[in-house]
Amino acid sequence: METQTNEKKETVTKTAAPTPAKAKRSKVFPIILLLLILGGAWFGISKYVHGQHHEETDDAQIEANISPVIPRVSGYVAEVRVKDNQRVRKGDTLMVLDPRDLQLKVEQAEAALATSQSNLGVARTSSTAAQSNIAPVRASVATIDAQIEAAKINVWRTTQDYERYANLVKDRSITQQQYEQALAARQTAEKQLQVLQQQRNEAASQTNAISSQSGATASQIKVANAVIK
């Protein structure tokens, strides 16, 4: 009877032994579950924070405010003084352009300015010379006009004398020499009138040439002033 009782106790003891292992497994599972929950929460929070400051997409469009920067001159950028998403104020320098190309344009403009100023000086000198030359020519034209009027009167008088002497010579009221002198006087007066008229035409042509030169010089002055501006 005792032997059987001991065997039963040993069996009961061996059967009841696994109970602590089940208790350990039941404690490990909640810990793992808690760690998974904490890890998931940390991952979700980090993704949320990252998503507030970054946009990630393979193929999408987003709406944003775009402020175009339009410079008055073009050129290569030498320096950028702002960063992405940096707030700026009116008057802040955003970028600096390479000044070498612009400096070359300035030097070319200065050379063109010097040339235009020189052309303006030459044009003004020519204009002054033209104005000084046209005054004597106009005075000469006026003098020639007066001489032409006098020559016309002389031609009329010598023509009247010649016609009278031509009638008188037929009646032998005058000598042949007197007639020839009247004829020569008329021819001389006519020749003198022709010479004066030719001189007047030449003086008028010279006046027109000087006037044209003066007009051209005035145009050159306007062009030079426009280029200088």
Buried (B, 14 or more C-beta within 10 A) or exposed (E): EEEEEEEEEEEEEEEEEEEEEEEEEEEEEEEEEEEEEEEEEEEEEEEEEEEEEEEEEEEEEEEEEEEEEEEEEEBEEEEEEEEEEEEEEEEEEEEEBEEEEEEEEEEEEEEEEEEBBEBBEBBBEBBEBBEEBBEEBBEBBEBBBEBBEEBBEBBEEBBEBBEBBEEBBEEEEBEEEBBEBBBEBBEEBBEBBEBBBEBBEBBBEBBEBBBEBBEBBBEBBEBBEEBBE
